[in-house]
């Protein structure tokens, strides 16, 4: 007997079951010694009013798919059971969140970071100017995020320049919505005092299990952000945030 199901699990809410299917792949009888292969197929069809989403492992939201095999044995022998997770991903071009303005986000995005452009945290920041661009903020999840940054001036030495990928998970409940941002990965793109007027490439590969195409649904949201983090030698830290949209193409 095979049992297939998938759930969306929230940190504080009851799991939402997207699909549940069971089927008998072999009737009663005795298995011969050696290896026995039993072919089977199980359709990936969502329950009514549900949608199948890509596999995703988050902090507050998890989308898991699993298949369980049960072997019923005689009353003198213990039943056998094995559980195995598997990955599900969209076909290229499928978009589970059609309301996202994808096309207009595919152009390069230029930016400038200086004490005057920072909305918060600029108090005590040294005089500096960083310019750069991202190739796009609507990113194909199977391709790396690319861009460049360049320091035009900086009054104090720099200790580190980092690129941070964060997920923003929003869960709905009776009390309202809980929104939390957590770090997925951090890449150091500049170590030590970065020279001025030298372009520094941005290149980040999206990790498969911890990212998925951006999702905005009634019960939850999974969104992503890129942070450019500047750490000066006196440990003063500057962060600039760029919301991004992930799609599968």
C-alpha positions, 0 to 999 in steps of 0.5 A: 500500500502506498500513501502519498501526501503533502502539507504546508506546515506553519510555525503556529498554525495547523498544517494545510494538506494539499493532496492525499492519495493512497493505492494498493500496488500489490494484492495479498500473496508471498514475495519470492526471495531476491529483488522484486520490482513493483511499478506504480504511478500516483497522480499529482493532483491537488485537493479541491480549492488547493494548489500544489506549490514547489518544495520549500524548507523555511523557518516558519513555512515548510512545503513538504512532499512525501510518499509512504510504503506500508507492507501488511504482514501476517499477525505473527510478523510486524508490518513494515513501513518506509517514508521518503520525501521527494521534490516537486517543482513547477514546469518552466514558465508556470507562475503560481502568483500571476498578480506579480508585476514580473515583466516590468521588473526585468530591467537592470536596477541601478542604485547608490548608497551613501549616508544621505540615501539611508533612511535609518541607521545613518547616524555616525556613518562615515562619508562614503559613496557606493554605486552599483547595479543588479541585472534584474530584480525579477530573477530566474531561480535556476540562474545566478543573481548578477550585478556590480558595485564600485566604491567611489569614495570612503573616508574610513577603511572597510572591513568587509563587503557582503551580499545577503539573501533573506526570505520574508515569510508571512503567515496568517492566523486568527490574531492577524499576520506574522511577518518575519525575515531570516537569512538564507545565505551570506557571501563575502564579495569584498574582504578587507579595505576594498580599493576605490574605483574598481568594479566588484562583481555580484554573483549569487546562486539561489539554493534549491531547498531554501528558495522557491518562486515567490508565493503570495497566497491567502494564507501565507507569503514567501518573498525574498530580499537581497541585502548589501552589507558594508562593515567598516573597520570600526564595526559600523554596519550599513545595510541596503535592501532590495526586494526581489521576485523569483520565478522559474523559466 
